[in-house]
Amino acid sequence: MKKWRHKAPDIDKLEAEAKRHNHFAIGQGFYKMFWVFFIGSFAGIVIETIWNLITRWEFRICGIGLLYGPFNLVYGCGALVLALSLNWLKGKRDIYILMGGFVIGSAVEYVSSWLQEVCFGVTSWDYSNVPFNLQGRINLLFSLLWGMLAIVWVKDIYPRLVSVILKIPSKIGRPLTWVLAVFMLFNIVMSGLAVGRWEQRVKGFPPSTAIGEYLDEHYPDQRMHDIFPGMNFLPPKKGEEPPG
């Protein structure tokens, strides 16, 4: 870790310089945190794809969680939470950062899995067959990986990420942030609607609105399966049988 400490930029100096120039992404406000979320959503896909290539010798884009583009909210939210919660540990021993990442990363993964199941009746991952798992939502190995990632994040990745964000000119950064924010919001809403309608189709429910008909036409089962190959639907609950 010492090697990273010497090479990584000093966040305090970067922030002081940015404040002096009235940069648009000072501190941990909306602008910087959105970029952390946005880049994290994309970077997570890259990491998972590389991991799949190394472990399975298979190249395919893994972990996509939204309709448009290689983005995943779990990774974006994970990066955002790590940025907001672990920055104060940057001067602490690695073991404390590992423990923080272990707890926070596990919580993000668990809550994300739970929300998917409650809101959409789907699961995108299931660790039930992995040793030391908790309800199939998280497992000890991945939680430890979250902890190790937190060390690299605090010591190296986050300072470099801040350095990159602070190099974006304010005249470009402000409007571009809002354009991307609107795009991501639209992406999230459309993805939620498409997955919700996909679940209804799987359970045999016909479309009841014009939006449902639109989603059936433009996002049929095969297209949705191609976008979200790892998504599985839970069995219908009692009283959810389709009409007729």
C-alpha angles and dihedrals in degrees: 000000000000090000090057092047091059095046101041117090119255106253094202092056092045092051093046091052092046091050091050090056093042092240118193094236103052120155120340098317129135098281098053094039091051090054090048089052094045096048092042091053089057099037092054090060090051092050094047091048091051091046090052090049092051098044101036103022087232124126115212134126104263135196101021108168105174135057098240121050134346098300134132123192093208092062092041093050090044091055091046094050092046090051094049098041108034105041091091088061094060092108095042130097117279093247091063092049090048091052091048092050091046092056099037096043092048091049092051092049094045095047092045091053092046093049092050090053096045098041102036107013092237139116125209096186136018123192095181091121094047117093118254096017128156112225088324090286100099136007137199096251095053091043089055089049088054088053093050090045089054091058092051089042096054097039101039122354101052096047090050091046091052089049091054094046092049090054091064107101112244093232089060099031100058099052093036090054092055093046091052092043091055090046092051092046090051089046092052094047094047092046091051092049093046094049091045091052091045089056090051091051092050089053092049101253116147119222113276099186139040088253090056091051091049091051092048090053099044102029107037122172096269094052091048091049090051091052096042106027094161097052117113128185123226118235114271115272122238110285094024096103113134118251117273 
